[in-house]
Each structure stands twice: as structure tokens, then as C-alpha cells.
Amino acid sequence: MKIFIKILKGMGIALALILFTAVLVFGYLTLTEYRPADTESVPITTDTSVSSFRAIAPGDSISIMSWNIGYGALGDNADFFMDGGKSVNTADEQRVRENLTNIADAIDRVRPTVLMMQEVDISSSRSHRINEQSFLDNLLAPSSQAFALNFKVDFVPYPIPPIGKVESGILTFTDAEITSAERLSLPCPYRWPVRVGNLKRCLLITRIPLEGTDKELVMVNLHLEAYDNGEGKIAQTKMLRSVLEQEAAKGNYVIAGGDFNQTFSNVDISNFPVQEGMWAPGIIDREDFSDFVLLMDDGTPSCRSLDRVYAGANRDAFQYYCIDGFILSGNVRADSCGVQDLDFVSTDHNPVILRATLLRPELPKDN
């Protein structure tokens, strides 16, 4: 009987310690929670070697590359617990650096006018505290750039082993002049305590002046909700639409691009059906954006599932998605839009490349 009482006391003490630790952790995370304002100005950084900016005017053709780089740690060796895999720590430091170098090489081969990246870590445990913005900046051509945080938590306490510290966001590079940049907070679908360890998603809006006009090229970099029940995606998409409509009403040239975690309704995804039990993207109704052009490449997947390692897997049986793309205002003509198939070697997303023309009034508007 005495032994039984001792066991009960030991279990009670252990439970009390666990509860006390949980209270301390979530108390600290609540006090230090990242609480961005609805709208914040974002610093613009320009390489000291930039002697002049690329001039852009109505009538010009430009190229845009959008790429979720998976914080440099989601190459073909990775699976991830949120997608049904087992891993939390998916790459050692050497592999992260290799992935980032491969990503920079792929970008350099394209040399886009504007580069919009998602999941760029600044100081995160999952990417070994590598400042990926600086790492890529050292490898890419001189540029002007803006970065907006969308994930900042001192310690994400789940799963086991825990994710740890995350400081990450979205990044826009260009060799044109950025005159202003702002971070616009998107609705967060999560309540406390889940909210304190989760992303605070946003739009990164950068403005580029157009020669010979008072209009601007407005670039909207985004990474919308992934693992919510669907309400977050709907609310964030609604807010995105409102922002685009406001900018288009001013006569600005508007291009939104990034990881929507949704598929456009005008995209044929019959080549990539969602398998039973797998994560399913939301759907953005084309009719909700009637004055805009919605573009995704349905011939090549832009994303692969992380439920298992890709290297050595049966590629025909893998789960693929079309969730990365662009939305254009009516004064921007899409000349081409396609996924660049890099076989998911260095990241779980392929880059999407848009080539477009900023229309003068006399140019045709066929898309």
C-alpha cells in the first residue's frame, strides 16, 4: 500500500511539474507574442553597388519569379510532420546551405525583374540560424529589396522534438526602384493558445514608379493560410481582393503573386487529384476576381507533399499540387506563365515565372 501511495505521489508531482512548465512556457509566449500593427512601413534595403535602377514604363515587358523556398530545409530528402510525415528537423546546416546555393543559381539563370520569395528565414532553429536574406543577397545580382515578417516566435513548443525559434517572412527583390513598401496584416484564424505559436500572415506591398506617368507598378507578395479549417483562407482571400481592387481603381498596374495554398477555379487540376487522407488546398473562385486575370500552370506541379521523402520515391504515386501563381490587373497582359520544373531537389515548391507586358492604352488586352 505504501508503495502504491508513493507511486501516486510521484505521478502527482510529475503532473504538477508538467503543468507548471506548460504555464510558464505559454505565459512567456503570450507576453512575447508577435503582434504586428494592421499596417506597417517596411524598410527598403538597396545594395551599395547599385549605381542606377532599371527604368520601367507602360509598354515594357517584365518578368516576375515567385518561389516558396521552404526555408532552405525542405529539399528532396525531407518529409514534414504537418503534412503527415515524421520529421521536424529536416536538414542539417550543410544541406540548408547547399539548398540555398542551388536556389540562388536557379534565380540567377532567370534574372527576373522582380523576385518574390516566401518562407525566408532570418534566424530560425529549423534552418540553423542562417540569415537567408543575407545569404541570398550575397549570391544574387545587386538589388533593392523589402522583407516582411510573418512568423516570429521565440520558441514553438511542439511537437517533440519541438520546432524551436522561428523568425521568418516574405521577401521581394528587384533591380528597379522601390519607392515604398508596407506590411499589411491578414486575418489570423487561430485563437489563444494556438495563435501564439503560429504564423501572423501578411501581404508585402512594394511600389515601383513607372516612367512618364503618375501610376505605379504595385507588387503584392503573399503566402496565405495552409492548415486552417478553411475560414482563414476565405477571410485572407477576401482581404487580398479588396486591396487589389483599391489599387486597380487608382489606375495602378497590379501583380499579386506567391503561395496561395489554394487553386484557382479556372485551373484544370485533373492531373493532380487529391489522394485520400492527404492535405487538400482551398479553391479561389475566378468569379470573385472578375476584373482580374488569375494564372496558374496546370501542366507542371508547383508543390509536392511532404508526407514522405521525395528522393527515391515512386514519382507517379506522389501527391502534387498547383497552389502558386499570380493575379493581374486588367492593364497587365500575361505573355506567358509557367512552372519551372526543378524536380523539388532543393525545396518542396517549384518556382513560377510570369512574363508580362504593362499595357499602354493602345496595346491589346488579350490574356
Beta strands, then each sheet from edge to edge (+ up, - down):
strand 1: 39-41
strand 2: 44-46
strand 3: 61-68
strand 4: 114-121
strand 5: 144-156
strand 6: 164-174
strand 7: 180-185
strand 8: 202-209
strand 9: 216-223
strand 10: 253-259
strand 11: 262-264
strand 12: 282-284
strand 13: 292-295
strand 14: 303-304
strand 15: 320-321
strand 16: 324-329
strand 17: 332-339
strand 18: 352-358
sheet 1: 1+ 7- 8+ 9- 10- 16+ 13-
sheet 2: 2+ 5- 6+ 4- 3- 18+ 17-
sheet 3: 11+ 12+
sheet 4: 14+ 15-
end
